[in-house]
Amino acid sequence: MLRALSPPSIRPPFAHYSHGIAVPAGHRLVFTSGQLGIGPDEKIPAGGEAQAELCFANIAAILAEDGMRLADVVHLNAYVTAREHMAGYMRSRDRQFPGTPPSSTLVIVSGFTRPEFVVEIEAIAAALDQG
């Protein structure tokens, strides 16, 4: 379903993401709110990679509510509080999307609602409309 858009006239992506993703007609979309690295037990792990894992687990749960999975993600917006959290986030992201990677934006921000949060991720997913 996913078709990566990578024109030869622009520089290839810096990492494992696509410059663009085409969504065919007849697909429904799900947009998630930004997910933070906190579990249902209120525990917040230290480090960007562990928090990103929880963010992706939360996103997967949201998508499952509409019959989708992480493989249906077409775009990610990710936010980290410092450069040192980028590599951990990227390792987690790359594990989640071994096939055609979604398009992606990664931004360094000054902080979130609580100082222990270091990663926030939001997603857009598309799947064939079965209705």
Contacts in CASP RR format, 6 or more apart in sequence:
PFRMAT RR
TARGET T0000
AUTHOR 0000-0000-0000
METHOD contacts of the structure
MODEL  1
MLRALSPPSIRPPFAHYSHGIAVPAGHRLVFTSGQLGIGPDEKIPAGGEA
QAELCFANIAAILAEDGMRLADVVHLNAYVTAREHMAGYMRSRDRQFPGT
PPSSTLVIVSGFTRPEFVVEIEAIAAALDQG
1 24 0 8 1.000
1 27 0 8 1.000
1 72 0 8 1.000
1 126 0 8 1.000
1 127 0 8 1.000
1 128 0 8 1.000
2 21 0 8 1.000
2 22 0 8 1.000
2 74 0 8 1.000
2 100 0 8 1.000
2 102 0 8 1.000
3 21 0 8 1.000
3 22 0 8 1.000
3 24 0 8 1.000
3 100 0 8 1.000
4 18 0 8 1.000
4 19 0 8 1.000
4 20 0 8 1.000
4 21 0 8 1.000
4 100 0 8 1.000
4 101 0 8 1.000
5 18 0 8 1.000
5 19 0 8 1.000
5 20 0 8 1.000
5 21 0 8 1.000
5 22 0 8 1.000
6 12 0 8 1.000
6 13 0 8 1.000
6 18 0 8 1.000
6 19 0 8 1.000
6 20 0 8 1.000
7 19 0 8 1.000
10 19 0 8 1.000
13 19 0 8 1.000
15 90 0 8 1.000
15 94 0 8 1.000
16 90 0 8 1.000
16 93 0 8 1.000
16 94 0 8 1.000
16 97 0 8 1.000
16 101 0 8 1.000
17 76 0 8 1.000
17 93 0 8 1.000
17 101 0 8 1.000
17 102 0 8 1.000
17 103 0 8 1.000
17 104 0 8 1.000
18 100 0 8 1.000
18 101 0 8 1.000
18 102 0 8 1.000
18 103 0 8 1.000
18 104 0 8 1.000
19 103 0 8 1.000
20 103 0 8 1.000
21 74 0 8 1.000
21 75 0 8 1.000
21 100 0 8 1.000
21 102 0 8 1.000
21 103 0 8 1.000
23 29 0 8 1.000
23 74 0 8 1.000
23 126 0 8 1.000
26 128 0 8 1.000
26 129 0 8 1.000
27 126 0 8 1.000
27 127 0 8 1.000
27 128 0 8 1.000
27 129 0 8 1.000
28 66 0 8 1.000
28 126 0 8 1.000
28 127 0 8 1.000
28 128 0 8 1.000
28 129 0 8 1.000
29 124 0 8 1.000
29 125 0 8 1.000
29 126 0 8 1.000
30 62 0 8 1.000
30 63 0 8 1.000
30 66 0 8 1.000
30 68 0 8 1.000
30 72 0 8 1.000
30 123 0 8 1.000
30 124 0 8 1.000
30 125 0 8 1.000
30 126 0 8 1.000
30 127 0 8 1.000
31 122 0 8 1.000
31 123 0 8 1.000
31 124 0 8 1.000
32 59 0 8 1.000
32 62 0 8 1.000
32 63 0 8 1.000
32 122 0 8 1.000
32 123 0 8 1.000
32 124 0 8 1.000
32 125 0 8 1.000
33 122 0 8 1.000
34 55 0 8 1.000
34 77 0 8 1.000
34 120 0 8 1.000
34 121 0 8 1.000
34 122 0 8 1.000
35 54 0 8 1.000
35 55 0 8 1.000
35 56 0 8 1.000
35 58 0 8 1.000
35 59 0 8 1.000
35 62 0 8 1.000
35 120 0 8 1.000
35 121 0 8 1.000
35 122 0 8 1.000
36 44 0 8 1.000
36 51 0 8 1.000
36 54 0 8 1.000
36 55 0 8 1.000
36 112 0 8 1.000
36 113 0 8 1.000
36 117 0 8 1.000
36 119 0 8 1.000
36 120 0 8 1.000
37 44 0 8 1.000
37 45 0 8 1.000
37 50 0 8 1.000
37 51 0 8 1.000
37 52 0 8 1.000
37 54 0 8 1.000
37 55 0 8 1.000
37 58 0 8 1.000
37 117 0 8 1.000
37 119 0 8 1.000
37 120 0 8 1.000
38 44 0 8 1.000
38 54 0 8 1.000
38 117 0 8 1.000
39 54 0 8 1.000
39 58 0 8 1.000
44 51 0 8 1.000
44 114 0 8 1.000
44 116 0 8 1.000
44 117 0 8 1.000
45 51 0 8 1.000
45 54 0 8 1.000
46 116 0 8 1.000
47 85 0 8 1.000
47 88 0 8 1.000
47 118 0 8 1.000
47 119 0 8 1.000
48 80 0 8 1.000
48 85 0 8 1.000
48 88 0 8 1.000
48 89 0 8 1.000
48 92 0 8 1.000
48 118 0 8 1.000
48 119 0 8 1.000
49 87 0 8 1.000
49 88 0 8 1.000
49 89 0 8 1.000
49 91 0 8 1.000
49 92 0 8 1.000
51 117 0 8 1.000
51 118 0 8 1.000
51 119 0 8 1.000
52 78 0 8 1.000
52 88 0 8 1.000
52 89 0 8 1.000
52 92 0 8 1.000
52 93 0 8 1.000
52 119 0 8 1.000
52 121 0 8 1.000
53 92 0 8 1.000
55 119 0 8 1.000
55 120 0 8 1.000
55 121 0 8 1.000
56 70 0 8 1.000
56 92 0 8 1.000
56 93 0 8 1.000
56 96 0 8 1.000
56 121 0 8 1.000
59 70 0 8 1.000
59 73 0 8 1.000
59 121 0 8 1.000
59 123 0 8 1.000
60 69 0 8 1.000
60 70 0 8 1.000
63 69 0 8 1.000
63 70 0 8 1.000
63 72 0 8 1.000
63 73 0 8 1.000
63 123 0 8 1.000
63 125 0 8 1.000
66 127 0 8 1.000
67 127 0 8 1.000
68 125 0 8 1.000
68 127 0 8 1.000
70 96 0 8 1.000
70 97 0 8 1.000
71 97 0 8 1.000
72 125 0 8 1.000
72 126 0 8 1.000
72 127 0 8 1.000
73 97 0 8 1.000
73 102 0 8 1.000
73 123 0 8 1.000
73 124 0 8 1.000
73 125 0 8 1.000
74 102 0 8 1.000
74 103 0 8 1.000
74 124 0 8 1.000
74 125 0 8 1.000
74 126 0 8 1.000
75 102 0 8 1.000
75 103 0 8 1.000
75 104 0 8 1.000
75 105 0 8 1.000
75 123 0 8 1.000
75 124 0 8 1.000
76 93 0 8 1.000
76 102 0 8 1.000
76 103 0 8 1.000
76 104 0 8 1.000
76 105 0 8 1.000
76 121 0 8 1.000
76 122 0 8 1.000
76 123 0 8 1.000
76 124 0 8 1.000
77 104 0 8 1.000
77 105 0 8 1.000
77 107 0 8 1.000
77 121 0 8 1.000
77 122 0 8 1.000
77 123 0 8 1.000
78 89 0 8 1.000
78 93 0 8 1.000
78 104 0 8 1.000
78 105 0 8 1.000
78 106 0 8 1.000
78 107 0 8 1.000
78 119 0 8 1.000
78 120 0 8 1.000
78 121 0 8 1.000
78 122 0 8 1.000
79 106 0 8 1.000
79 107 0 8 1.000
79 108 0 8 1.000
79 109 0 8 1.000
79 112 0 8 1.000
79 119 0 8 1.000
79 120 0 8 1.000
79 121 0 8 1.000
80 86 0 8 1.000
80 89 0 8 1.000
80 106 0 8 1.000
80 107 0 8 1.000
80 108 0 8 1.000
80 109 0 8 1.000
80 118 0 8 1.000
80 119 0 8 1.000
81 108 0 8 1.000
81 109 0 8 1.000
81 110 0 8 1.000
81 111 0 8 1.000
81 112 0 8 1.000
81 117 0 8 1.000
81 118 0 8 1.000
81 119 0 8 1.000
82 108 0 8 1.000
82 118 0 8 1.000
83 108 0 8 1.000
85 118 0 8 1.000
85 119 0 8 1.000
86 106 0 8 1.000
86 108 0 8 1.000
89 106 0 8 1.000
89 119 0 8 1.000
89 121 0 8 1.000
90 106 0 8 1.000
93 101 0 8 1.000
93 104 0 8 1.000
94 101 0 8 1.000
102 123 0 8 1.000
111 117 0 8 1.000
112 118 0 8 1.000
112 120 0 8 1.000
END
